[in-house]
């Protein structure tokens, strides 16, 4: 693992330490997690796009009759008015 040196305003770091303590974590852990997510954001975005495409493809090929034209019930039927 590598070390990273940052220059951060004293007040910002003080407030970050307080917040991290209330969340039972550390500023170091939060920065490490942020950088990890930042580094892999493209992979995550690609996975999300792949999942979205898969769901859209599935919605176009499904035979469940989810459209309005195939519905044989009315709103009143559902709510028994």
MOPAC internal coordinates of N, CA, C and O (Angstrom, degrees):
PM7 1SCF
backbone

  N    0.0000 0     0.00 0     0.00 0    0    0    0
  C    1.4280 1     0.00 0     0.00 0    1    0    0
  C    1.5262 1   108.69 1     0.00 0    2    1    0
  O    1.2310 1   120.29 1   -35.90 1    3    2    1
  N    1.3220 1   117.04 1   144.10 1    3    2    1
  C    1.4618 1   122.19 1  -179.32 1    5    3    2
  C    1.5147 1   110.92 1   -99.42 1    6    5    3
  O    1.2310 1   121.34 1   -22.92 1    7    6    5
  N    1.3244 1   115.05 1   157.08 1    7    6    5
  C    1.4550 1   121.52 1   174.46 1    9    7    6
  C    1.5234 1   109.25 1   -98.26 1   10    9    7
  O    1.2310 1   120.50 1   -28.71 1   11   10    9
  N    1.3215 1   116.64 1   151.29 1   11   10    9
  C    1.4553 1   123.28 1   179.81 1   13   11   10
  C    1.5200 1   107.83 1  -134.13 1   14   13   11
  O    1.2310 1   120.37 1   -48.81 1   15   14   13
  N    1.3213 1   116.90 1   131.19 1   15   14   13
  C    1.4560 1   121.02 1   178.12 1   17   15   14
  C    1.5232 1   108.20 1  -106.43 1   18   17   15
  O    1.2310 1   120.56 1   -49.82 1   19   18   17
  N    1.3270 1   116.53 1   130.18 1   19   18   17
  C    1.4607 1   122.67 1   179.78 1   21   19   18
  C    1.5159 1   109.70 1  -122.63 1   22   21   19
  O    1.2310 1   120.87 1   -29.37 1   23   22   21
  N    1.3087 1   115.95 1   150.63 1   23   22   21
  C    1.4624 1   121.38 1   172.05 1   25   23   22
  C    1.5268 1   106.04 1  -108.01 1   26   25   23
  O    1.2310 1   120.82 1   -62.79 1   27   26   25
  N    1.3461 1   116.04 1   117.21 1   27   26   25
  C    1.4632 1   122.08 1  -175.55 1   29   27   26
  C    1.5206 1   108.39 1  -130.76 1   30   29   27
  O    1.2310 1   120.97 1   -39.69 1   31   30   29
  N    1.3032 1   115.75 1   140.31 1   31   30   29
  C    1.4579 1   121.67 1   176.66 1   33   31   30
  C    1.5345 1   109.90 1   -54.14 1   34   33   31
  O    1.2310 1   120.67 1   -42.37 1   35   34   33
  N    1.3199 1   116.33 1   137.63 1   35   34   33
  C    1.4772 1   121.30 1  -177.35 1   37   35   34
  C    1.5237 1   112.57 1   -56.31 1   38   37   35
  O    1.2310 1   120.15 1   135.82 1   39   38   37
  N    1.3233 1   117.32 1   -44.18 1   39   38   37
  C    1.4659 1   120.85 1  -178.11 1   41   39   38
  C    1.5249 1   111.23 1   -67.72 1   42   41   39
  O    1.2310 1   120.44 1   141.14 1   43   42   41
  N    1.3144 1   116.76 1   -38.86 1   43   42   41
  C    1.4713 1   120.64 1   177.89 1   45   43   42
  C    1.5250 1   109.50 1   -62.20 1   46   45   43
  O    1.2310 1   120.46 1   134.27 1   47   46   45
  N    1.3248 1   116.74 1   -45.73 1   47   46   45
  C    1.4632 1   119.91 1  -179.74 1   49   47   46
  C    1.5244 1   111.04 1   -65.32 1   50   49   47
  O    1.2310 1   119.85 1   140.02 1   51   50   49
  N    1.3243 1   117.89 1   -39.98 1   51   50   49
  C    1.4680 1   121.26 1   178.61 1   53   51   50
  C    1.5266 1   110.34 1   -60.19 1   54   53   51
  O    1.2310 1   120.72 1   133.35 1   55   54   53
  N    1.3271 1   116.24 1   -46.65 1   55   54   53
  C    1.4715 1   120.05 1  -179.95 1   57   55   54
  C    1.5275 1   111.54 1   -66.58 1   58   57   55
  O    1.2310 1   120.62 1   143.05 1   59   58   57
  N    1.3342 1   116.42 1   -36.95 1   59   58   57
  C    1.4677 1   120.24 1   178.14 1   61   59   58
  C    1.5283 1   110.66 1   -64.89 1   62   61   59
  O    1.2310 1   120.70 1   139.95 1   63   62   61
  N    1.3302 1   116.27 1   -40.05 1   63   62   61
  C    1.4730 1   119.72 1   178.68 1   65   63   62
  C    1.5264 1   110.98 1   -64.36 1   66   65   63
  O    1.2310 1   120.48 1   139.71 1   67   66   65
  N    1.3214 1   116.68 1   -40.29 1   67   66   65
  C    1.4697 1   120.48 1   178.32 1   69   67   66
  C    1.5194 1   110.16 1   -63.44 1   70   69   67
  O    1.2310 1   120.74 1   131.92 1   71   70   69
  N    1.3174 1   116.20 1   -48.08 1   71   70   69
  C    1.4672 1   119.46 1  -179.84 1   73   71   70
  C    1.5255 1   111.37 1   -62.17 1   74   73   71
  O    1.2310 1   120.44 1   135.78 1   75   74   73
  N    1.3240 1   116.75 1   -44.22 1   75   74   73
  C    1.4663 1   120.33 1   179.60 1   77   75   74
  C    1.5226 1   110.57 1   -60.72 1   78   77   75
  O    1.2310 1   120.25 1   139.16 1   79   78   77
  N    1.3299 1   117.14 1   -40.84 1   79   78   77
  C    1.4668 1   120.48 1   179.37 1   81   79   78
  C    1.5226 1   111.08 1   -63.02 1   82   81   79
  O    1.2310 1   120.20 1   140.35 1   83   82   81
  N    1.3291 1   117.22 1   -39.65 1   83   82   81
  C    1.4767 1   119.79 1   179.67 1   85   83   82
  C    1.5272 1   111.21 1   -69.45 1   86   85   83
  O    1.2310 1   120.42 1   158.55 1   87   86   85
  N    1.3337 1   116.81 1   -21.45 1   87   86   85
  C    1.4655 1   121.60 1   179.26 1   89   87   86
  C    1.5303 1   111.75 1  -100.66 1   90   89   87
  O    1.2310 1   120.42 1  -167.56 1   91   90   89
  N    1.3227 1   116.80 1    12.44 1   91   90   89
  C    1.4744 1   123.09 1   179.18 1   93   91   90
  C    1.5247 1   112.41 1    53.82 1   94   93   91
  O    1.2310 1   121.18 1  -135.22 1   95   94   93
  N    1.3253 1   115.34 1    44.78 1   95   94   93
  C    1.4562 1   120.60 1   177.53 1   97   95   94
  C    1.5265 1   107.51 1  -140.46 1   98   97   95
  O    1.2310 1   120.41 1    14.56 1   99   98   97
  N    1.3221 1   116.82 1  -165.44 1   99   98   97
  C    1.4640 1   121.15 1   177.53 1  101   99   98
  C    1.5276 1   109.33 1  -133.02 1  102  101   99
  O    1.2310 1   121.20 1   -20.15 1  103  102  101
  N    1.3190 1   115.31 1   159.85 1  103  102  101
  C    1.4620 1   119.68 1   176.04 1  105  103  102
  C    1.5265 1   108.81 1   -61.52 1  106  105  103
  O    1.2310 1   120.17 1   139.75 1  107  106  105
  N    1.3081 1   117.29 1   -40.25 1  107  106  105
  C    1.4576 1   121.86 1   178.99 1  109  107  106
  C    1.5327 1   111.12 1   -57.83 1  110  109  107
  O    1.2310 1   120.31 1   134.28 1  111  110  109
  N    1.3119 1   117.02 1   -45.72 1  111  110  109
  C    1.4688 1   120.77 1   179.73 1  113  111  110
  C    1.5299 1   110.99 1   -64.60 1  114  113  111
  O    1.2310 1   120.44 1   140.68 1  115  114  113
  N    1.3180 1   116.76 1   -39.32 1  115  114  113
  C    1.4657 1   120.29 1   179.90 1  117  115  114
  C    1.5258 1   111.11 1   -66.65 1  118  117  115
  O    1.2310 1   120.24 1   136.45 1  119  118  117
  N    1.3329 1   117.14 1   -43.55 1  119  118  117
  C    1.4656 1   120.81 1   178.69 1  121  119  118
  C    1.5275 1   110.18 1   -65.09 1  122  121  119
  O    1.2310 1   120.17 1   137.43 1  123  122  121
  N    1.3256 1   117.28 1   -42.57 1  123  122  121
  C    1.4663 1   121.39 1   178.53 1  125  123  122
  C    1.5315 1   110.85 1   -60.04 1  126  125  123
  O    1.2310 1   120.39 1   137.01 1  127  126  125
  N    1.3430 1   116.87 1   -42.99 1  127  126  125
  C    1.4595 1   120.83 1   179.32 1  129  127  126
  C    1.5281 1   111.01 1   -66.76 1  130  129  127
  O    1.2310 1   120.49 1   138.58 1  131  130  129
  N    1.3340 1   116.67 1   -41.42 1  131  130  129
  C    1.4628 1   119.89 1   178.50 1  133  131  130
  C    1.5263 1   110.97 1   -60.29 1  134  133  131
  O    1.2310 1   120.19 1   133.77 1  135  134  133
  N    1.3298 1   117.24 1   -46.23 1  135  134  133
  C    1.4623 1   120.63 1  -177.91 1  137  135  134
  C    1.5277 1   110.80 1   -66.07 1  138  137  135
  O    1.2310 1   120.34 1   141.50 1  139  138  137
  N    1.3345 1   116.95 1   -38.50 1  139  138  137
  C    1.4699 1   119.90 1   176.83 1  141  139  138
  C    1.5234 1   110.23 1   -60.56 1  142  141  139
  O    1.2310 1   120.20 1   131.73 1  143  142  141
  N    1.3478 1   117.21 1   -48.27 1  143  142  141
  C    1.4682 1   120.44 1   179.51 1  145  143  142
  C    1.5280 1   111.17 1   -63.59 1  146  145  143
  O    1.2310 1   120.52 1   140.46 1  147  146  145
  N    1.3257 1   116.61 1   -39.54 1  147  146  145
  C    1.4622 1   121.62 1   178.65 1  149  147  146
  C    1.5256 1   110.71 1   -61.89 1  150  149  147
  O    1.2310 1   120.42 1   137.74 1  151  150  149
  N    1.3182 1   116.80 1   -42.26 1  151  150  149
  C    1.4586 1   121.79 1  -178.38 1  153  151  150
  C    1.5244 1   112.33 1   -67.62 1  154  153  151
  O    1.2310 1   120.33 1   144.79 1  155  154  153
  N    1.3283 1   116.98 1   -35.21 1  155  154  153
  C    1.4659 1   120.50 1  -175.35 1  157  155  154
  C    1.5190 1   113.31 1  -104.82 1  158  157  155
  O    1.2310 1   119.52 1  -166.88 1  159  158  157
  N    1.3110 1   118.53 1    13.12 1  159  158  157
  C    1.4612 1   122.14 1  -176.94 1  161  159  158
  C    1.5256 1   112.30 1   -57.63 1  162  161  159
  O    1.2310 1   119.72 1   140.33 1  163  162  161
  N    1.3302 1   118.14 1   -39.67 1  163  162  161
  C    1.4621 1   120.80 1   179.93 1  165  163  162
  C    1.5193 1   111.27 1   -62.48 1  166  165  163
  O    1.2310 1   120.26 1   139.80 1  167  166  165
  N    1.3350 1   117.11 1   -40.20 1  167  166  165
  C    1.4588 1   120.81 1   178.49 1  169  167  166
  C    1.5219 1   110.69 1   -64.38 1  170  169  167
  O    1.2310 1   120.45 1   137.38 1  171  170  169
  N    1.3361 1   116.75 1   -42.62 1  171  170  169
  C    1.4610 1   121.17 1   179.11 1  173  171  170
  C    1.5221 1   110.42 1   -63.94 1  174  173  171
  O    1.2310 1   120.72 1   134.64 1  175  174  173
  N    1.3214 1   116.22 1   -45.36 1  175  174  173
  C    1.4620 1   120.19 1  -179.74 1  177  175  174
  C    1.5240 1   110.72 1   -61.65 1  178  177  175
  O    1.2310 1   120.56 1   138.92 1  179  178  177
  N    1.3338 1   116.53 1   -41.08 1  179  178  177
  C    1.4684 1   120.86 1   178.88 1  181  179  178
  C    1.5320 1   109.95 1   -63.93 1  182  181  179
  O    1.2310 1   120.00 1   138.00 1  183  182  181
  N    1.3199 1   117.60 1   -42.00 1  183  182  181
  C    1.4651 1   120.94 1   177.68 1  185  183  182
  C    1.5304 1   110.78 1   -62.45 1  186  185  183
  O    1.2310 1   120.20 1   138.90 1  187  186  185
  N    1.3328 1   117.22 1   -41.10 1  187  186  185
  C    1.4654 1   120.82 1   179.01 1  189  187  186
  C    1.5187 1   110.70 1   -65.01 1  190  189  187
  O    1.2310 1   120.26 1   137.76 1  191  190  189
  N    1.3338 1   117.10 1   -42.24 1  191  190  189
  C    1.4650 1   120.48 1   178.50 1  193  191  190
  C    1.5179 1   111.01 1   -64.90 1  194  193  191
  O    1.2310 1   120.17 1   139.51 1  195  194  193
  N    1.3325 1   117.28 1   -40.49 1  195  194  193
  C    1.4620 1   120.88 1   177.40 1  197  195  194
  C    1.5289 1   110.73 1   -61.83 1  198  197  195
  O    1.2310 1   120.44 1   136.99 1  199  198  197
  N    1.3335 1   116.76 1   -43.01 1  199  198  197
  C    1.4652 1   120.77 1   179.78 1  201  199  198
  C    1.5243 1   110.71 1   -65.77 1  202  201  199
  O    1.2310 1   120.44 1   139.64 1  203  202  201
  N    1.3238 1   116.77 1   -40.36 1  203  202  201
  C    1.4671 1   120.60 1   178.72 1  205  203  202
  C    1.5174 1   110.67 1   -63.72 1  206  205  203
  O    1.2310 1   120.62 1   135.39 1  207  206  205
  N    1.3316 1   116.43 1   -44.61 1  207  206  205
  C    1.4717 1   120.31 1   178.76 1  209  207  206
  C    1.5212 1   110.31 1   -61.37 1  210  209  207
  O    1.2310 1   120.22 1   137.35 1  211  210  209
  N    1.3243 1   117.18 1   -42.65 1  211  210  209
  C    1.4639 1   121.07 1   179.36 1  213  211  210
  C    1.5251 1   110.56 1   -60.17 1  214  213  211
  O    1.2310 1   120.32 1   135.02 1  215  214  213
  N    1.3384 1   117.00 1   -44.98 1  215  214  213
  C    1.4648 1   120.29 1   179.75 1  217  215  214
  C    1.5215 1   111.72 1   -65.08 1  218  217  215
  O    1.2310 1   120.25 1   138.71 1  219  218  217
  N    1.3249 1   117.13 1   -41.29 1  219  218  217
  C    1.4640 1   119.62 1   178.08 1  221  219  218
  C    1.5211 1   111.37 1   -64.43 1  222  221  219
  O    1.2310 1   120.43 1   136.68 1  223  222  221
  N    1.3336 1   116.79 1   -43.32 1  223  222  221
  C    1.4649 1   120.21 1   176.74 1  225  223  222
  C    1.5253 1   110.50 1   -59.59 1  226  225  223
  O    1.2310 1   120.53 1   136.78 1  227  226  225
  N    1.3211 1   116.60 1   -43.22 1  227  226  225
  C    1.4564 1   121.23 1   179.15 1  229  227  226
  C    1.5296 1   110.89 1   -62.61 1  230  229  227
  O    1.2310 1   120.50 1   139.13 1  231  230  229
  N    1.3158 1   116.64 1   -40.87 1  231  230  229
  C    1.4641 1   119.52 1  -178.48 1  233  231  230
  C    1.5251 1   111.87 1   -65.61 1  234  233  231
  O    1.2310 1   120.51 1   151.90 1  235  234  233
  N    1.3225 1   116.62 1   -28.10 1  235  234  233
  C    1.4654 1   119.69 1   179.32 1  237  235  234
  C    1.5229 1   112.65 1   -80.25 1  238  237  235
  O    1.2310 1   120.30 1   160.21 1  239  238  237
  N    1.3253 1   117.03 1   -19.79 1  239  238  237
  C    1.4652 1   119.77 1  -176.20 1  241  239  238
  C    1.5247 1   113.33 1  -109.07 1  242  241  239
  O    1.2310 1   119.84 1   174.76 1  243  242  241
  N    1.3203 1   117.91 1    -5.24 1  243  242  241
  C    1.4564 1   120.05 1  -175.93 1  245  243  242
  C    1.5279 1   111.31 1   -68.79 1  246  245  243
  O    1.2310 1   120.73 1   -28.66 1  247  246  245
  N    1.2979 1   116.21 1   151.34 1  247  246  245
  C    1.4576 1   122.18 1  -179.87 1  249  247  246
  C    1.5258 1   111.30 1  -112.23 1  250  249  247
  O    1.2310 1   119.99 1  -155.00 1  251  250  249
  N    1.3227 1   117.62 1    25.00 1  251  250  249
  C    1.4605 1   120.06 1  -175.23 1  253  251  250
  C    1.5162 1   113.56 1   -82.60 1  254  253  251
  O    1.2310 1   119.67 1   172.30 1  255  254  253
  N    1.3140 1   118.23 1    -7.70 1  255  254  253
  C    1.4551 1   120.16 1   178.65 1  257  255  254
  C    1.5082 1   113.10 1    68.79 1  258  257  255
  O    1.2310 1   120.37 1  -136.19 1  259  258  257
  N    1.3021 1   116.89 1    43.81 1  259  258  257
  C    1.4538 1   120.84 1  -176.89 1  261  259  258
  C    1.5073 1   115.05 1   -80.51 1  262  261  259
  O    1.2310 1   119.36 1   175.17 1  263  262  261
  N    1.3106 1   118.83 1    -4.83 1  263  262  261
  C    1.4607 1   120.50 1  -178.33 1  265  263  262
  C    1.5098 1   112.73 1   -80.00 1  266  265  263
  O    1.2310 1   120.25 1   -16.26 1  267  266  265
  N    1.3197 1   117.12 1   163.74 1  267  266  265
  C    1.4650 1   121.71 1   179.93 1  269  267  266
  C    1.5239 1   112.16 1   -64.57 1  270  269  267
  O    1.2310 1   119.89 1   146.55 1  271  270  269
  N    1.3290 1   117.82 1   -33.45 1  271  270  269
  C    1.4612 1   120.34 1  -175.90 1  273  271  270
  C    1.5244 1   112.79 1   -67.56 1  274  273  271
  O    1.2310 1   119.58 1   156.26 1  275  274  273
  N    1.3283 1   118.41 1   -23.74 1  275  274  273
  C    1.4650 1   120.16 1  -178.41 1  277  275  274
  C    1.5164 1   112.85 1   -95.48 1  278  277  275
  O    1.2310 1   119.98 1  -177.46 1  279  278  277
  N    1.3031 1   117.64 1     2.54 1  279  278  277
  C    1.4560 1   122.27 1  -176.65 1  281  279  278
  C    1.5326 1   109.81 1   -77.04 1  282  281  279
  O    1.2310 1   120.38 1   -48.36 1  283  282  281
  N    1.3377 1   116.87 1   131.64 1  283  282  281
  C    1.4666 1   119.88 1   178.75 1  285  283  282
  C    1.5205 1   111.55 1  -114.24 1  286  285  283
  O    1.2310 1   119.62 1  -159.11 1  287  286  285
  N    1.3253 1   118.33 1    20.89 1  287  286  285
  C    1.4492 1   122.61 1   177.24 1  289  287  286
  C    1.5168 1   108.70 1  -129.70 1  290  289  287
  O    1.2310 1   120.99 1   -20.69 1  291  290  289
  N    1.2965 1   115.72 1   159.31 1  291  290  289
  C    1.4622 1   120.55 1   179.24 1  293  291  290
  C    1.5162 1   109.24 1  -112.04 1  294  293  291
  O    1.2310 1   121.40 1   -11.38 1  295  294  293
  N    1.2990 1   114.93 1   168.62 1  295  294  293
  C    1.4639 1   120.60 1   177.89 1  297  295  294
  C    1.5283 1   109.69 1   -61.57 1  298  297  295
  O    1.2310 1   120.11 1   140.42 1  299  298  297
  N    1.3075 1   117.39 1   -39.58 1  299  298  297
  C    1.4654 1   121.42 1   178.74 1  301  299  298
  C    1.5320 1   111.78 1   -63.34 1  302  301  299
  O    1.2310 1   120.38 1   143.53 1  303  302  301
  N    1.3407 1   116.89 1   -36.47 1  303  302  301
  C    1.4652 1   119.81 1   176.85 1  305  303  302
  C    1.5299 1   110.91 1   -59.94 1  306  305  303
  O    1.2310 1   120.73 1   137.12 1  307  306  305
  N    1.3152 1   116.21 1   -42.88 1  307  306  305
  C    1.4521 1   121.53 1  -176.60 1  309  307  306
  C    1.5374 1   110.10 1   -67.81 1  310  309  307
  O    1.2310 1   120.46 1   140.60 1  311  310  309
  N    1.3143 1   116.72 1   -39.40 1  311  310  309
  C    1.4530 1   120.86 1  -175.26 1  313  311  310
  C    1.5432 1   113.53 1   -96.01 1  314  313  311
  O    1.2310 1   120.11 1   179.99 1  315  314  313
  N    1.3168 1   117.39 1    -0.01 1  315  314  313
  C    1.4670 1   123.29 1   178.44 1  317  315  314
  C    1.5200 1   112.30 1    44.39 1  318  317  315
  O    1.2310 1   121.08 1  -118.04 1  319  318  317
  N    1.3050 1   115.55 1    61.96 1  319  318  317
  C    1.4753 1   120.86 1  -178.75 1  321  319  318
  C    1.5067 1   112.15 1   -84.80 1  322  321  319
  O    1.2310 1   120.10 1   180.00 1  323  322  321

